[in-house]
Amino acid sequence: MASRTPSPTADRAERTTAPDRGAAGERPRRRLSVDERREQLIAVALELFSRRPPEEVSIDDIAAAAGASRPLVYHYFPGKQALYEASLRRAGRELSARFDEPMEGPLSERLYRVMGRYLDFVQSHGPGFAALLRGGSVAASAGTSAVIDEVRRAAHDQILSHLAVPAPSPGLRLTVRAWIANAEITSLEWLAERSVPVEELQLHLVQEFVASLTLTAAREPALAAELASFFADERPDGPTGRLVQDLAGLFAVPGILDAVTALAAGPQTVGPVDEAAAQATEGTVGAPAE
């Protein structure tokens, strides 16, 4: 690991990044402190890693973009992997912060705003994070995986806090985790194709969460009781209201409502008359012909 003690080479490199005070037409730049220079290198690296997969970014690229020398970069970071992980941690903090949302108004509208910020992040940090999340980056490591896991935990905890369920069941926690994973996969697929407008994807992801939450509540009576207040707070023009309207339109298609009603009725019980008829049929089927 490179020493943190300033070396003559790094010190000279640091000095050469600022123009001489006597240069004509240029104001002298303030020399950056150790912390400021480190933060600058992280910011520059994050910008490059956001635009290109990490394996396509070199230390020379980072040094050139930062207006620094290669030895200076190595003075602050032992290698590209360390710089990548540092930039990823900064991006992880930024992404986690995008899940912060005031607990006011209908839940689906809150989540809609969160997903808007999430998709903005996906667009602006696409190539590098796509490579990492798909497992195709040579820069992936235990350190980078830990950062991504921390972001996922933050998202999971934020969503549960918005649901405000007193004691979230294992089933509900699993539903939230599965939806977060689905949001990652879906948004990265969209990033590669951009086949639909981002606003449509944003709405689609929120409505998928509402549908998953409703299905989980159908299996858990305690959660179903909480779901009543959830639907009561929603508005007709919000994501949940629009989902319900779409489902109502689907049931208007000839034949669908009848088929769903039959499914909802469940298995029919066999009465005495039906049972006798069945026995009579059994007696005749396969009987030897006279």
Phi, psi and chi 1 to 4 in degrees:
 res  aa     phi    psi   chi1   chi2   chi3   chi4
   1 MET       -  139.0 -179.1  176.0  -67.1      -
   2 ALA   -67.1  144.7      -      -      -      -
   3 SER   -70.8  143.9  171.3      -      -      -
   4 ARG   -85.0   -6.6  -63.0  -64.3 -178.8 -166.0
   5 THR   -77.0  124.7  -57.4      -      -      -
   6 PRO   -54.3  130.0  -23.6   33.7      -      -
   7 SER   -99.9  159.9   65.2      -      -      -
   8 PRO   -57.5  -38.5  -25.0   33.8      -      -
   9 THR   -65.9  -47.4  -58.4      -      -      -
  10 ALA   -65.3  -36.3      -      -      -      -
  11 ASP   -65.1  -40.7 -171.6   53.2      -      -
  12 ARG   -66.5  -39.7  -74.5 -163.6  -59.3  -88.6
  13 ALA   -62.8  -39.5      -      -      -      -
  14 GLU   -62.9  -41.4 -179.0   76.0   60.2      -
  15 ARG   -68.7  -31.2  -72.9 -162.2  -61.1  -91.8
  16 THR   -76.3   -9.6   57.5      -      -      -
  17 THR   -77.2  -12.8   59.6      -      -      -
  18 ALA  -112.8  138.0      -      -      -      -
  19 PRO   -67.0  155.6   25.5  -33.2      -      -
  20 ASP   -62.8  148.6  -65.7  -25.3      -      -
  21 ARG   -64.0  -23.0  -70.0 -177.1  177.9  -85.7
  22 GLY   -92.4    2.6      -      -      -      -
  23 ALA   -64.3  133.3      -      -      -      -
  24 ALA   -69.9  135.0      -      -      -      -
  25 GLY    75.2    5.4      -      -      -      -
  26 GLU  -124.3  137.5  -67.1 -173.4   10.1      -
  27 ARG   -86.2  139.3  -63.6  180.0   59.0 -172.7
  28 PRO   -64.7  136.3   23.6  -33.8      -      -
  29 ARG   -85.9  142.9  -79.8 -171.8  -72.8  173.9
  30 ARG   -69.9  133.6 -179.5  177.4   63.3   84.9
  31 ARG   -70.0  131.5 -179.2  172.4  177.2  175.2
  32 LEU   -74.3  144.4  -60.9  178.3      -      -
  33 SER   -73.3  172.7   68.5      -      -      -
  34 VAL   -59.7  -47.2  170.4      -      -      -
  35 ASP   -65.7  -40.8  -70.1  -19.0      -      -
  36 GLU   -64.5  -42.1  -71.8  171.7  -25.6      -
  37 ARG   -65.5  -41.3  174.1   61.8   78.9  179.4
  38 ARG   -61.6  -45.5  179.1 -179.4  171.7   82.3
  39 GLU   -65.0  -35.2  -69.3  -56.8  -52.0      -
  40 GLN   -64.5  -43.7 -176.2 -139.0   17.0      -
  41 LEU   -64.1  -39.5  -69.2  173.1      -      -
  42 ILE   -63.6  -44.3  -68.3  173.4      -      -
  43 ALA   -62.6  -43.5      -      -      -      -
  44 VAL   -65.1  -44.5  168.2      -      -      -
  45 ALA   -62.1  -42.1      -      -      -      -
  46 LEU   -61.4  -40.0  178.1   57.0      -      -
  47 GLU   -61.8  -43.6  174.6   64.2   22.5      -
  48 LEU   -69.2  -43.1  -67.3  176.5      -      -
  49 PHE   -67.1  -24.4  -71.2  134.4      -      -
  50 SER   -74.0  -29.6  -63.4      -      -      -
  51 ARG   -94.0  -20.4  -69.9 -169.3  -85.7  110.3
  52 ARG  -139.6  150.5  -62.6 -179.9   -8.5 -134.7
  53 PRO   -57.0  147.1  -25.0   34.5      -      -
  54 PRO   -58.2  -31.7   14.3  -27.3      -      -
  55 GLU   -70.2  -13.7   52.6  -93.0   30.0      -
  56 GLU   -96.5    1.1  -64.7 -179.4    8.4      -
  57 VAL  -108.4  130.3  178.3      -      -      -
  58 SER  -109.5  166.6   68.4      -      -      -
  59 ILE   -61.1  -37.2  -73.1  -69.7      -      -
  60 ASP   -62.5  -39.4  -72.0  -26.0      -      -
  61 ASP   -60.9  -45.4  -66.2  -27.7      -      -
  62 ILE   -65.0  -43.5  -64.0  168.6      -      -
  63 ALA   -61.3  -44.7      -      -      -      -
  64 ALA   -63.9  -43.0      -      -      -      -
  65 ALA   -67.0  -29.6      -      -      -      -
  66 ALA   -88.1   -5.0      -      -      -      -
  67 GLY    67.7   32.8      -      -      -      -
  68 ALA  -123.4  177.3      -      -      -      -
  69 SER   -99.5  161.1   66.9      -      -      -
  70 ARG   -59.3  -45.5 -178.8 -174.5  176.7   90.5
  71 PRO   -60.5  -33.2  -24.9   34.8      -      -
  72 LEU   -66.4  -40.9  179.9   62.7      -      -
  73 VAL   -61.5  -44.5  177.6      -      -      -
  74 TYR   -67.7  -22.9  -82.4  113.1      -      -
  75 HIS   -65.4  -34.6  171.6   64.6      -      -
  76 TYR   -94.0  -28.2  -74.1   91.9      -      -
  77 PHE  -136.0  136.3  -64.0   93.7      -      -
  78 PRO   -69.3  -16.2   22.9  -33.4      -      -
  79 GLY  -179.2  178.8      -      -      -      -
  80 LYS   -65.4  -35.5 -172.8  178.9   79.2  171.0
  81 GLN   -60.0  -44.4 -177.4   67.3   28.7      -
  82 ALA   -63.5  -38.8      -      -      -      -
  83 LEU   -70.2  -37.0 -171.0   47.5      -      -
  84 TYR   -63.7  -45.5  178.5   60.1      -      -
  85 GLU   -65.8  -36.2  -68.9 -175.7   11.5      -
  86 ALA   -65.9  -42.3      -      -      -      -
  87 SER   -68.9  -34.6   63.5      -      -      -
  88 LEU   -67.4  -38.3 -172.1   63.6      -      -
  89 ARG   -61.9  -39.9  -78.7 -168.0  -68.1  -87.6
  90 ARG   -64.4  -44.9  173.0 -178.7  -73.0 -170.4
  91 ALA   -63.3  -36.8      -      -      -      -
  92 GLY   -62.6  -40.9      -      -      -      -
  93 ARG   -64.3  -39.5  -69.9 -166.9  -62.5  -89.4
  94 GLU   -65.3  -43.8  178.9 -172.3  -20.4      -
  95 LEU   -66.2  -41.8 -178.6   54.0      -      -
  96 SER   -60.0  -38.2  -63.7      -      -      -
  97 ALA   -65.3  -24.6      -      -      -      -
  98 ARG   -73.6  -11.1  -63.3 -166.7  179.9 -156.8
  99 PHE   -87.9   -7.4  -76.2   91.6      -      -
 100 ASP   -71.5  128.4  -68.2  -22.8      -      -
 101 GLU  -151.7  133.1  174.1   71.1   22.4      -
 102 PRO   -57.4  141.1  -23.8   34.0      -      -
 103 MET   -86.7   65.0  -64.9 -172.6 -175.3      -
 104 GLU  -134.2  140.1  -59.2  171.1   -3.8      -
 105 GLY    87.1  176.1      -      -      -      -
 106 PRO   -57.3  142.5  -24.1   34.8      -      -
 107 LEU   -60.7  -44.3  174.5   60.8      -      -
 108 SER   -65.8  -29.7   70.7      -      -      -
 109 GLU   -74.1  -34.7  -66.4  179.8   25.9      -
 110 ARG   -62.7  -47.0  -69.4 -177.7 -120.0  163.2
 111 LEU   -65.4  -32.6 -166.1   55.7      -      -
 112 TYR   -62.9  -42.3 -176.4   79.7      -      -
 113 ARG   -66.4  -40.2  -69.6 -170.5  -69.4  -88.8
 114 VAL   -60.6  -46.1  167.6      -      -      -
 115 MET   -67.7  -27.4  -66.8  -47.1  -62.1      -
 116 GLY   -63.7  -44.4      -      -      -      -
 117 ARG   -68.8  -36.8  -64.6 -167.6  -66.0  -90.2
 118 TYR   -62.7  -45.1  173.2   81.8      -      -
 119 LEU   -70.3  -30.9  -68.8  172.9      -      -
 120 ASP   -59.9  -42.2  -76.0  -16.6      -      -
 121 PHE   -64.9  -44.0 -176.4   90.2      -      -
 122 VAL   -59.0  -42.6  168.7      -      -      -
 123 GLN   -66.5  -39.1  -67.8 -175.4   84.5      -
 124 SER   -83.9  -14.6   59.2      -      -      -
 125 HIS  -124.3   29.6  -63.3   79.4      -      -
 126 GLY   -54.4  -71.0      -      -      -      -
 127 PRO   -56.9  -46.7  -25.8   35.6      -      -
 128 GLY   -63.9  -43.8      -      -      -      -
 129 PHE   -77.3  -29.0  -74.8   90.5      -      -
 130 ALA   -63.3  -43.8      -      -      -      -
 131 ALA   -61.9  -41.5      -      -      -      -
 132 LEU   -68.7  -50.3  177.4   69.2      -      -
 133 LEU   -68.2  -27.4  -67.8  175.8      -      -
 134 ARG   -82.1   -5.4  -69.7 -179.9 -171.5  -82.5
 135 GLY    75.9   15.6      -      -      -      -
 136 GLY  -103.6   10.2      -      -      -      -
 137 SER   -97.3  132.4  171.8      -      -      -
 138 VAL   -70.2  -13.6  -62.7      -      -      -
 139 ALA   -87.1   -4.9      -      -      -      -
 140 ALA   -64.7  139.6      -      -      -      -
 141 SER  -154.7  178.0   66.6      -      -      -
 142 ALA   -60.3  -35.4      -      -      -      -
 143 GLY   -66.9  -44.5      -      -      -      -
 144 THR   -69.6  -37.7   58.1      -      -      -
 145 SER   -63.9  -37.1  -62.7      -      -      -
 146 ALA   -63.9  -37.3      -      -      -      -
 147 VAL   -64.3  -46.6  173.2      -      -      -
 148 ILE   -62.9  -41.8  -63.3  -59.7      -      -
 149 ASP   -62.3  -36.5  -72.2  -18.1      -      -
 150 GLU   -65.3  -39.1 -174.3  176.0  -22.0      -
 151 VAL   -64.0  -42.7  172.1      -      -      -
 152 ARG   -63.2  -40.4  -71.1  169.6  178.9  155.3
 153 ARG   -64.4  -40.4  -77.2 -165.9  -61.3  -88.0
 154 ALA   -62.6  -42.6      -      -      -      -
 155 ALA   -63.9  -44.1      -      -      -      -
 156 HIS   -59.1  -47.6  170.3  -92.5      -      -
 157 ASP   -67.2  -38.1  -66.6  -14.2      -      -
 158 GLN   -64.4  -44.0  -80.4  -69.6  -33.6      -
 159 ILE   -65.4  -42.0  -68.4  169.6      -      -
 160 LEU   -63.2  -36.4  -76.4  179.7      -      -
 161 SER   -66.1  -34.3   68.5      -      -      -
 162 HIS   -72.4  -32.2  -79.5  -81.0      -      -
 163 LEU   -67.9  -28.4  -71.7  173.0      -      -
 164 ALA    55.2   36.2      -      -      -      -
 165 VAL   -82.8  126.6  175.9      -      -      -
 166 PRO   -54.1  -44.5  -25.1   33.8      -      -
 167 ALA  -136.8   87.1      -      -      -      -
 168 PRO   -57.4  130.1  -21.1   32.6      -      -
 169 SER   -77.6  162.5   67.1      -      -      -
 170 PRO   -56.5  -36.0  -26.8   35.5      -      -
 171 GLY   -64.0  -41.0      -      -      -      -
 172 LEU   -67.9  -41.8  177.9   57.1      -      -
 173 ARG   -61.6  -40.6  -69.8 -178.8  178.4  -84.2
 174 LEU   -65.1  -38.8 -178.0   59.9      -      -
 175 THR   -61.3  -43.7  -65.1      -      -      -
 176 VAL   -65.3  -44.3  173.3      -      -      -
 177 ARG   -63.2  -42.6  -70.1 -167.6 -172.1   98.6
 178 ALA   -64.0  -38.1      -      -      -      -
 179 TRP   -67.7  -38.9  178.1   76.1      -      -
 180 ILE   -61.5  -43.9  -68.8  169.7      -      -
 181 ALA   -62.6  -41.6      -      -      -      -
 182 ASN   -64.8  -38.4  176.8   66.1      -      -
 183 ALA   -63.2  -39.7      -      -      -      -
 184 GLU   -61.2  -52.2  -77.9 -177.0    4.6      -
 185 ILE   -62.2  -46.5  -64.7  169.8      -      -
 186 THR   -63.7  -44.1  -57.0      -      -      -
 187 SER   -68.0  -35.5   59.5      -      -      -
 188 LEU   -71.8  -36.0  -70.9  174.8      -      -
 189 GLU   -64.4  -40.7  -71.6  -64.0  -38.3      -
 190 TRP   -63.9  -38.1  171.7   82.6      -      -
 191 LEU   -60.0  -35.3 -169.7   63.2      -      -
 192 ALA   -76.6  -29.5      -      -      -      -
 193 GLU  -113.6  -34.8  -58.5  174.9   -0.9      -
 194 ARG    48.4   49.0  -60.4 -178.2 -170.3  -93.1
 195 SER   -78.6  -17.6   53.9      -      -      -
 196 VAL  -131.5  156.6  -61.5      -      -      -
 197 PRO   -60.3  148.1  -21.5   32.6      -      -
 198 VAL   -61.9  -33.1   65.2      -      -      -
 199 GLU   -65.2  -34.7  -65.1   80.8    7.2      -
 200 GLU   -67.6  -41.6 -176.1  176.8  -28.5      -
 201 LEU   -63.8  -41.5  175.7   62.6      -      -
 202 GLN   -57.3  -47.4 -177.7 -179.8   -9.0      -
 203 LEU   -66.5  -41.6  177.3   63.8      -      -
 204 HIS   -60.1  -44.1  175.9   75.2      -      -
 205 LEU   -65.1  -40.5  -71.5  171.8      -      -
 206 VAL   -65.7  -43.7  174.7      -      -      -
 207 GLN   -66.1  -31.8  -69.5  179.7  -27.8      -
 208 GLU   -64.0  -37.9  -80.5 -165.2  -14.0      -
 209 PHE   -65.2  -44.4  177.1   77.0      -      -
 210 VAL   -60.0  -43.0  173.3      -      -      -
 211 ALA   -63.7  -43.2      -      -      -      -
 212 SER   -65.0  -40.9  -62.7      -      -      -
 213 LEU   -63.1  -42.2  179.9   64.8      -      -
 214 THR   -64.3  -41.9  -56.5      -      -      -
 215 LEU   -64.3  -40.5 -179.5   58.7      -      -
 216 THR   -64.2  -40.5  -56.4      -      -      -
 217 ALA   -65.1  -31.0      -      -      -      -
 218 ALA   -64.5  -22.0      -      -      -      -
 219 ARG  -100.3  -10.2  -60.9  165.0  177.2  164.2
 220 GLU  -129.0  103.4  -60.9 -174.5    8.2      -
 221 PRO   -54.9  -38.5  -25.7   34.6      -      -
 222 ALA   -64.8  -40.0      -      -      -      -
 223 LEU   -71.2  -34.0 -179.0   58.8      -      -
 224 ALA   -60.2  -38.0      -      -      -      -
 225 ALA   -63.4  -37.8      -      -      -      -
 226 GLU   -69.4  -29.5  -60.8  -73.4  -17.7      -
 227 LEU   -68.1  -24.8 -155.5   63.2      -      -
 228 ALA   -60.7  -44.8      -      -      -      -
 229 SER   -70.1  -31.3   60.3      -      -      -
 230 PHE   -60.6  -50.4  161.0   72.0      -      -
 231 PHE   -67.3  -32.7  -80.3  113.4      -      -
 232 ALA   -65.1  -29.9      -      -      -      -
 233 ASP   -83.1  -16.7  -69.9  -21.3      -      -
 234 GLU   -74.7  156.9  -65.3  -67.9  -47.0      -
 235 ARG  -113.6  151.8  -64.6 -171.7  -74.4 -147.1
 236 PRO   -58.2  -31.8  -25.0   34.8      -      -
 237 ASP   -93.7    5.1   58.3  -13.9      -      -
 238 GLY   -85.9  176.1      -      -      -      -
 239 PRO   -56.2  -42.1  -27.3   36.2      -      -
 240 THR   -69.9  -43.2  -61.6      -      -      -
 241 GLY   -59.8  -41.8      -      -      -      -
 242 ARG   -68.1  -34.2  -66.9  167.9   65.6  179.3
 243 LEU   -65.3  -45.6  174.1   61.0      -      -
 244 VAL   -61.9  -40.0  171.2      -      -      -
 245 GLN   -64.6  -38.5  -67.7  156.4   24.8      -
 246 ASP   -64.5  -40.6  -71.6  -17.6      -      -
 247 LEU   -66.5  -38.1  -69.5  174.1      -      -
 248 ALA   -63.0  -39.2      -      -      -      -
 249 GLY   -65.8  -35.6      -      -      -      -
 250 LEU   -64.8  -41.0  178.9   64.7      -      -
 251 PHE   -68.6  -17.4  -68.9  145.7      -      -
 252 ALA   -76.9  -14.6      -      -      -      -
 253 VAL   -66.5  128.6  174.8      -      -      -
 254 PRO   -52.5  129.7  -26.7   34.8      -      -
 255 GLY    96.1  -28.0      -      -      -      -
 256 ILE   -70.0  -46.0  -71.5 -175.4      -      -
 257 LEU   -62.5  -41.5 -177.3   58.4      -      -
 258 ASP   -62.4  -42.0  -68.6  -20.9      -      -
 259 ALA   -66.5  -41.4      -      -      -      -
 260 VAL   -66.9  -40.3  170.2      -      -      -
 261 THR   -61.3  -41.1  -58.0      -      -      -
 262 ALA   -64.4  -39.7      -      -      -      -
 263 LEU   -66.0  -39.0  -70.3  171.8      -      -
 264 ALA   -67.9  -26.3      -      -      -      -
 265 ALA   -68.9  -25.1      -      -      -      -
 266 GLY    79.9 -177.4      -      -      -      -
 267 PRO   -62.4  140.0  -10.1   19.6      -      -
 268 GLN   -84.0  139.9  -61.8  -62.7  -45.3      -
 269 THR   -77.3  148.3   56.5      -      -      -
 270 VAL   -92.9  119.1  178.5      -      -      -
 271 GLY   -83.4  172.1      -      -      -      -
 272 PRO   -58.9  -41.4  -22.2   32.3      -      -
 273 VAL   -64.9  -44.9  175.4      -      -      -
 274 ASP   -62.7  -38.8  -65.8  -29.8      -      -
 275 GLU   -65.4  -40.9 -174.4  175.0   -6.9      -
 276 ALA   -64.9  -40.0      -      -      -      -
 277 ALA   -64.5  -38.5      -      -      -      -
 278 ALA   -65.4  -39.8      -      -      -      -
 279 GLN   -66.9  -38.5  -70.1  174.5  -11.5      -
 280 ALA   -64.0  -39.2      -      -      -      -
 281 THR   -65.3  -39.8  -57.6      -      -      -
 282 GLU   -63.3  -33.2  -75.5 -177.7   11.1      -
 283 GLY   -70.8  -27.8      -      -      -      -
 284 THR   -92.4  -32.0   57.4      -      -      -
 285 VAL   -72.4  125.3  173.1      -      -      -
 286 GLY    85.0    0.7      -      -      -      -
 287 ALA   -70.5  144.2      -      -      -      -
 288 PRO   -66.7  136.3   22.7  -31.9      -      -
 289 ALA   -73.8  142.1      -      -      -      -
 290 GLU   -92.4      -  -64.8 -175.3    3.9      -
